C-alpha cells in the first residue's frame, strides 16, 4: 500500500499536463516560425490550449488534497 497516495496522485497527474504544455509550446513556435503574420492568432490559441492542459493538473491537485484530508 502506498504511504502517500496524495503525492502519487500529484506525480502522475502532472506528467501529462507537463508534456502537453511542452508539445503545445513547441508546435506554436514552429507555426509562428512558418507563418509570422499569424503569430498573434497562434499565440492566443496556444494560451487557451495551455490553460486547458493546466486545468488537468489543477484537478489532480484537488484530488490529492481530498485524499490528504479525507483519508
N, CA, C and O atoms as CSV, one atom per row, in Angstrom:
chain,resi,resn,atom,element,x,y,z
A,1,UNK,N,N,0.837,-1.186,0.000
A,1,UNK,CA,C,0.000,0.000,0.000
A,1,UNK,C,C,0.880,1.248,0.000
A,1,UNK,O,O,1.947,1.275,0.613
A,2,UNK,N,N,0.424,2.245,-0.678
A,2,UNK,CA,C,1.176,3.498,-0.744
A,2,UNK,C,C,1.062,4.238,0.576
A,2,UNK,O,O,0.002,4.268,1.201
A,3,UNK,N,N,2.159,4.828,0.984
A,3,UNK,CA,C,2.104,5.593,2.230
A,3,UNK,C,C,1.601,7.010,1.996
A,3,UNK,O,O,1.029,7.621,2.899
A,4,UNK,N,N,1.807,7.536,0.802
A,4,UNK,CA,C,1.365,8.889,0.481
A,4,UNK,C,C,0.612,8.887,-0.853
A,4,UNK,O,O,1.195,9.208,-1.888
A,5,UNK,N,N,-0.664,8.533,-0.838
A,5,UNK,CA,C,-1.387,8.496,-2.108
A,5,UNK,C,C,-1.559,9.878,-2.730
A,5,UNK,O,O,-1.700,9.994,-3.947
A,6,UNK,N,N,-1.548,10.923,-1.908
A,6,UNK,CA,C,-1.695,12.261,-2.485
A,6,UNK,C,C,-0.444,12.654,-3.270
A,6,UNK,O,O,-0.544,13.320,-4.301
A,7,UNK,N,N,0.723,12.251,-2.795
A,7,UNK,CA,C,1.953,12.536,-3.536
A,7,UNK,C,C,2.001,11.761,-4.847
A,7,UNK,O,O,2.436,12.284,-5.873
A,8,UNK,N,N,1.554,10.521,-4.803
A,8,UNK,CA,C,1.494,9.707,-6.019
A,8,UNK,C,C,0.511,10.306,-7.015
A,8,UNK,O,O,0.781,10.331,-8.216
A,9,UNK,N,N,-0.622,10.788,-6.527
A,9,UNK,CA,C,-1.620,11.413,-7.389
A,9,UNK,C,C,-1.050,12.639,-8.079
A,9,UNK,O,O,-1.263,12.827,-9.277
A,10,UNK,N,N,-0.336,13.466,-7.354
A,10,UNK,CA,C,0.254,14.668,-7.957
A,10,UNK,C,C,1.356,14.303,-8.942
A,10,UNK,O,O,1.500,14.948,-9.981
A,11,UNK,N,N,2.130,13.276,-8.622
A,11,UNK,CA,C,3.205,12.885,-9.533
A,11,UNK,C,C,2.647,12.396,-10.862
A,11,UNK,O,O,3.125,12.795,-11.924
A,12,UNK,N,N,1.650,11.543,-10.807
A,12,UNK,CA,C,1.057,11.017,-12.034
A,12,UNK,C,C,0.215,12.084,-12.727
A,12,UNK,O,O,0.201,12.170,-13.955
A,13,UNK,N,N,-0.490,12.898,-11.932
A,13,UNK,CA,C,-1.401,13.892,-12.501
A,13,UNK,C,C,-0.734,15.094,-13.135
A,13,UNK,O,O,-1.398,15.873,-13.819
A,14,UNK,N,N,0.555,15.266,-12.928
A,14,UNK,CA,C,1.240,16.400,-13.540
A,14,UNK,C,C,2.148,16.010,-14.707
A,14,UNK,O,O,2.653,16.879,-15.419
A,15,UNK,N,N,2.353,14.722,-14.902
A,15,UNK,CA,C,3.194,14.292,-16.023
A,15,UNK,C,C,2.522,14.617,-17.357
A,15,UNK,O,O,3.154,15.171,-18.257
A,16,UNK,N,N,1.251,14.273,-17.480
A,16,UNK,CA,C,0.520,14.518,-18.722
A,16,UNK,C,C,0.422,15.984,-19.091
A,16,UNK,O,O,0.769,16.358,-20.211
A,17,UNK,N,N,-0.046,16.831,-18.169
A,17,UNK,CA,C,-0.107,18.262,-18.496
A,17,UNK,C,C,1.261,18.877,-18.788
A,17,UNK,O,O,1.374,19.762,-19.636
A,18,UNK,N,N,2.295,18.415,-18.093
A,18,UNK,CA,C,3.632,18.937,-18.373
A,18,UNK,C,C,4.087,18.619,-19.782
A,18,UNK,O,O,4.625,19.477,-20.481
A,19,UNK,N,N,3.867,17.382,-20.194
A,19,UNK,CA,C,4.205,17.005,-21.573
A,19,UNK,C,C,3.343,17.754,-22.579
A,19,UNK,O,O,3.830,18.203,-23.617
A,20,UNK,N,N,2.062,17.885,-22.265
A,20,UNK,CA,C,1.155,18.575,-23.189
A,20,UNK,C,C,1.550,20.031,-23.385
A,20,UNK,O,O,1.530,20.533,-24.509
A,21,UNK,N,N,1.909,20.709,-22.308
A,21,UNK,CA,C,2.303,22.120,-22.411
A,21,UNK,C,C,3.581,22.253,-23.241
A,21,UNK,O,O,3.715,23.191,-24.028
A,22,UNK,N,N,4.514,21.323,-23.069
A,22,UNK,CA,C,5.725,21.348,-23.883
A,22,UNK,C,C,5.443,21.137,-25.360
A,22,UNK,O,O,6.024,21.809,-26.213
A,23,UNK,N,N,4.559,20.211,-25.657
A,23,UNK,CA,C,4.207,19.943,-27.056
A,23,UNK,C,C,3.456,21.129,-27.652
A,23,UNK,O,O,3.703,21.513,-28.795
A,24,UNK,N,N,2.540,21.709,-26.879
A,24,UNK,CA,C,1.792,22.874,-27.360
A,24,UNK,C,C,2.742,24.035,-27.657
A,24,UNK,O,O,2.631,24.682,-28.698
A,25,UNK,N,N,3.667,24.294,-26.748
A,25,UNK,CA,C,4.616,25.388,-26.947
A,25,UNK,C,C,5.506,25.165,-28.157
A,25,UNK,O,O,5.754,26.091,-28.929
A,26,UNK,N,N,5.989,23.938,-28.326
A,26,UNK,CA,C,6.840,23.640,-29.475
A,26,UNK,C,C,6.074,23.784,-30.785
A,26,UNK,O,O,6.591,24.334,-31.758
A,27,UNK,N,N,4.844,23.290,-30.805
A,27,UNK,CA,C,4.045,23.388,-32.027
A,27,UNK,C,C,3.722,24.847,-32.355
A,27,UNK,O,O,3.719,25.235,-33.523
A,28,UNK,N,N,3.453,25.648,-31.331
A,28,UNK,CA,C,3.154,27.064,-31.570
A,28,UNK,C,C,4.386,27.801,-32.095
A,28,UNK,O,O,4.270,28.634,-32.994
A,29,UNK,N,N,5.552,27.506,-31.546
A,29,UNK,CA,C,6.765,28.160,-32.041
A,29,UNK,C,C,7.064,27.772,-33.489
A,29,UNK,O,O,7.482,28.614,-34.285
A,30,UNK,N,N,6.852,26.511,-33.827
A,30,UNK,CA,C,7.052,26.082,-35.209
A,30,UNK,C,C,6.065,26.784,-36.127
A,30,UNK,O,O,6.425,27.237,-37.214
A,31,UNK,N,N,4.807,26.872,-35.678
A,31,UNK,CA,C,3.791,27.535,-36.504
A,31,UNK,C,C,4.096,29.020,-36.676
A,31,UNK,O,O,3.894,29.571,-37.758
A,32,UNK,N,N,4.580,29.675,-35.617
A,32,UNK,CA,C,4.929,31.094,-35.716
A,32,UNK,C,C,6.132,31.301,-36.625
A,32,UNK,O,O,6.210,32.302,-37.337
A,33,UNK,N,N,7.060,30.368,-36.604
A,33,UNK,CA,C,8.237,30.488,-37.473
A,33,UNK,C,C,7.861,30.310,-38.941
A,33,UNK,O,O,8.452,30.939,-39.819
A,34,UNK,N,N,6.892,29.464,-39.199
A,34,UNK,CA,C,6.483,29.221,-40.582
A,34,UNK,C,C,5.545,30.297,-41.108
A,34,UNK,O,O,5.508,30.563,-42.309
A,35,UNK,N,N,4.787,30.916,-40.206
A,35,UNK,CA,C,3.783,31.884,-40.638
A,35,UNK,C,C,3.763,33.065,-39.658
A,35,UNK,O,O,2.857,33.166,-38.830
A,36,UNK,N,N,4.752,33.954,-39.748
A,36,UNK,CA,C,4.880,35.027,-38.747
A,36,UNK,C,C,3.723,36.025,-38.743
A,36,UNK,O,O,3.462,36.644,-37.712
A,37,UNK,N,N,3.034,36.196,-39.847
A,37,UNK,CA,C,1.956,37.194,-39.869
A,37,UNK,C,C,0.731,36.737,-39.072
A,37,UNK,O,O,-0.107,37.566,-38.714
A,38,UNK,N,N,0.612,35.453,-38.790
A,38,UNK,CA,C,-0.492,34.947,-37.976
A,38,UNK,C,C,-0.070,34.630,-36.545
A,38,UNK,O,O,-0.764,33.892,-35.845
A,39,UNK,N,N,1.051,35.175,-36.107
A,39,UNK,CA,C,1.569,34.804,-34.794
A,39,UNK,C,C,0.662,35.247,-33.651
A,39,UNK,O,O,0.633,34.591,-32.611
A,40,UNK,N,N,-0.079,36.341,-33.814
A,40,UNK,CA,C,-0.963,36.760,-32.721
A,40,UNK,C,C,-2.110,35.772,-32.540
A,40,UNK,O,O,-2.474,35.459,-31.407
A,41,UNK,N,N,-2.687,35.275,-33.637
A,41,UNK,CA,C,-3.749,34.268,-33.536
A,41,UNK,C,C,-3.209,32.960,-32.965
A,41,UNK,O,O,-3.872,32.304,-32.162
A,42,UNK,N,N,-2.013,32.592,-33.381
A,42,UNK,CA,C,-1.403,31.360,-32.886
A,42,UNK,C,C,-1.121,31.483,-31.397
A,42,UNK,O,O,-1.331,30.531,-30.645
A,43,UNK,N,N,-0.649,32.644,-30.965
A,43,UNK,CA,C,-0.328,32.837,-29.554
A,43,UNK,C,C,-1.581,32.766,-28.688
A,43,UNK,O,O,-1.551,32.168,-27.613
A,44,UNK,N,N,-2.666,33.359,-29.135
A,44,UNK,CA,C,-3.914,33.309,-28.371
A,44,UNK,C,C,-4.404,31.874,-28.256
A,44,UNK,O,O,-4.810,31.440,-27.178
A,45,UNK,N,N,-4.368,31.140,-29.358
A,45,UNK,CA,C,-4.790,29.741,-29.335
A,45,UNK,C,C,-3.890,28.910,-28.433
A,45,UNK,O,O,-4.368,28.020,-27.729
A,46,UNK,N,N,-2.589,29.194,-28.452
A,46,UNK,CA,C,-1.653,28.476,-27.600
A,46,UNK,C,C,-1.954,28.721,-26.129
A,46,UNK,O,O,-1.932,27.783,-25.332
A,47,UNK,N,N,-2.230,29.948,-25.760
A,47,UNK,CA,C,-2.509,30.274,-24.359
A,47,UNK,C,C,-3.786,29.578,-23.889
A,47,UNK,O,O,-3.841,29.088,-22.761
A,48,UNK,N,N,-4.803,29.531,-24.733
A,48,UNK,CA,C,-6.045,28.838,-24.372
A,48,UNK,C,C,-5.790,27.340,-24.205
A,48,UNK,O,O,-6.293,26.729,-23.262
A,49,UNK,N,N,-5.022,26.753,-25.101
A,49,UNK,CA,C,-4.722,25.319,-25.005
A,49,UNK,C,C,-3.896,25.009,-23.762
A,49,UNK,O,O,-4.113,23.985,-23.114
A,50,UNK,N,N,-2.957,25.877,-23.427
A,50,UNK,CA,C,-2.163,25.682,-22.212
A,50,UNK,C,C,-3.045,25.782,-20.973
A,50,UNK,O,O,-2.843,25.039,-20.013
A,51,UNK,N,N,-4.011,26.682,-20.981
A,51,UNK,CA,C,-4.924,26.808,-19.844
A,51,UNK,C,C,-5.750,25.534,-19.664
A,51,UNK,O,O,-5.963,25.091,-18.535
A,52,UNK,N,N,-6.216,24.941,-20.765
A,52,UNK,CA,C,-6.963,23.690,-20.660
A,52,UNK,C,C,-6.083,22.557,-20.149
A,52,UNK,O,O,-6.531,21.742,-19.343
A,53,UNK,N,N,-4.844,22.499,-20.606
A,53,UNK,CA,C,-3.927,21.457,-20.136
A,53,UNK,C,C,-3.598,21.660,-18.664
A,53,UNK,O,O,-3.487,20.689,-17.916
A,54,UNK,N,N,-3.443,22.890,-18.248
A,54,UNK,CA,C,-3.132,23.179,-16.852
A,54,UNK,C,C,-4.310,22.855,-15.939
A,54,UNK,O,O,-4.115,22.551,-14.763
A,55,UNK,N,N,-5.518,22.918,-16.467
A,55,UNK,CA,C,-6.700,22.572,-15.670
A,55,UNK,C,C,-6.647,21.119,-15.222
A,55,UNK,O,O,-7.128,20.790,-14.137
A,56,UNK,N,N,-6.072,20.248,-16.037
A,56,UNK,CA,C,-5.943,18.840,-15.654
A,56,UNK,C,C,-5.058,18.710,-14.420
A,56,UNK,O,O,-5.363,17.927,-13.521
A,57,UNK,N,N,-3.969,19.466,-14.367
A,57,UNK,CA,C,-3.088,19.436,-13.201
A,57,UNK,C,C,-3.803,19.985,-11.967
A,57,UNK,O,O,-3.581,19.501,-10.857
A,58,UNK,N,N,-4.642,20.971,-12.150
A,58,UNK,CA,C,-5.398,21.516,-11.018
A,58,UNK,C,C,-6.394,20.482,-10.503
A,58,UNK,O,O,-6.599,20.371,-9.295
A,59,UNK,N,N,-7.017,19.720,-11.409
A,59,UNK,CA,C,-7.908,18.648,-10.976
A,59,UNK,C,C,-7.137,17.610,-10.165
A,59,UNK,O,O,-7.645,17.109,-9.162
A,60,UNK,N,N,-5.921,17.283,-10.588
A,60,UNK,CA,C,-5.093,16.338,-9.838
A,60,UNK,C,C,-4.756,16.897,-8.459
A,60,UNK,O,O,-4.715,16.150,-7.482
A,61,UNK,N,N,-4.517,18.203,-8.371
A,61,UNK,CA,C,-4.250,18.832,-7.077
A,61,UNK,C,C,-5.464,18.726,-6.160
A,61,UNK,O,O,-5.323,18.446,-4.970
A,62,UNK,N,N,-6.645,18.948,-6.704
A,62,UNK,CA,C,-7.867,18.847,-5.905
A,62,UNK,C,C,-8.048,17.422,-5.392
A,62,UNK,O,O,-8.384,17.225,-4.225
A,63,UNK,N,N,-7.831,16.434,-6.246
A,63,UNK,CA,C,-7.949,15.036,-5.824
A,63,UNK,C,C,-6.910,14.716,-4.758
A,63,UNK,O,O,-7.217,14.018,-3.792
A,64,UNK,N,N,-5.686,15.214,-4.918
A,64,UNK,CA,C,-4.637,14.972,-3.926
A,64,UNK,C,C,-5.002,15.600,-2.580
A,64,UNK,O,O,-4.777,14.995,-1.532
A,65,UNK,N,N,-5.556,16.790,-2.606
A,65,UNK,CA,C,-5.953,17.422,-1.344
A,65,UNK,C,C,-7.117,16.681,-0.688
A,65,UNK,O,O,-7.165,16.564,0.537
A,66,UNK,N,N,-8.044,16.188,-1.485
A,66,UNK,CA,C,-9.133,15.389,-0.930
A,66,UNK,C,C,-8.583,14.110,-0.294
A,66,UNK,O,O,-9.006,13.723,0.795
A,67,UNK,N,N,-7.644,13.459,-0.974
A,67,UNK,CA,C,-7.039,12.249,-0.414
A,67,UNK,C,C,-6.276,12.542,0.876
A,67,UNK,O,O,-6.289,11.745,1.814
A,68,UNK,N,N,-5.619,13.684,0.907
A,68,UNK,CA,C,-4.812,14.023,2.085
A,68,UNK,C,C,-5.678,14.318,3.300
A,68,UNK,O,O,-5.354,13.890,4.408
A,69,UNK,N,N,-6.764,15.036,3.109
A,69,UNK,CA,C,-7.538,15.477,4.274
A,69,UNK,C,C,-8.722,14.580,4.607
A,69,UNK,O,O,-9.243,14.654,5.720
A,70,UNK,N,N,-9.160,13.740,3.685
A,70,UNK,CA,C,-10.317,12.885,3.972
A,70,UNK,C,C,-9.890,11.509,4.481
A,70,UNK,O,O,-10.477,10.979,5.424
A,71,UNK,N,N,-8.870,10.941,3.853
A,71,UNK,CA,C,-8.482,9.591,4.270
A,71,UNK,C,C,-7.415,9.584,5.338
A,71,UNK,O,O,-6.994,8.516,5.782
